[in-house]
Every structure is written in structure tokens, then in C-alpha cells.
Amino acid sequence: MTKMRLDMVVEPFIEGAARALFVDAWVTHEEEKAEASDGHVPWGPRAELMDEAPETPMCAYAEAGRLLERLEIDNKTSIYHLVKRAEEAEGTGIDVNNFGHYVAMQALGHGVSWFDDHEKFEIVIPHFQFNGQFEE
């Protein structure tokens, strides 16, 4: 296992979680907009939505921080220790940005989870909601 500094954990976790929260909300917003008009969404059938979505806004980073806080409260430990648990379960270092992404997706209630492709370890994922802020 590699030694981690706290900033090597918090920043990538928030980055990954913010992007997941925002893209999920953006897709929902665009689908609702399309339903109300001509039914066409602004991406193709095989598009990678993480690449298609606009830049992640600051409100998503703030919400990712709120998710991180809830995660730490619900688990009674820091994100640093949760990442260490994930690394111990894997037997190697993990991509913390990717971890943040999958924790956020699971918190939103999607059918994807960190544990789909990674070893299980003890963690409580809070339920979370982010609707985004969109200008028309």
C-alpha cells in the first residue's frame, strides 16, 4: 500500500463524486426537457455521458462535499480511513476519483456500486439527492 496524504484522498473523491452527481442530474434535466419538446436528447445512442455533459459546476462540488460529510458521519470515520479499508480489501491502491464516482452513484440509488468490480469492505453509503441547477 502506498502512503496517502489527506489531500490525495479528499480532492479526488470530491472530484469523482461531483462529476457523478452533476452528470446524473444533467441527464435527467435534458431528458425531461426533450420529453417536453421534440423528444431528442443532445447526445447519440452510444455516447459516453461523462464526456458529453458540460463542465461540472461549483454547486456539484459543494454537494459532493456534503455527501463526503454524510459518508464520514454515517461511518463514524474519515474518508482517509474508508479509502484505506478499500485498499486493504483490494490488496493494492485504488483510484480515489473512481471510488468517489461509484459512492455517489450508489448514494443516488443507481444500480451501480463500487462493489460491482471491487472487493467488499465495511462501509455505509448514505442515501443522497442532487437535482442540480440549470439555466435555460
Buried (B, 14 or more C-beta within 10 A) or exposed (E): EEEBEEEBBBBBBBBBBBBBBBBBBBBBBBEEBEEEEEEEBEBEEEEEEEEBBEEBBEBBBEBBBBBBEBBBEEBEBBBBEBBBBBBEBEEEEBEBBBBBBBBBBBBBEEEBBBBEEBEEBEBEBBEBEBEBEEEE
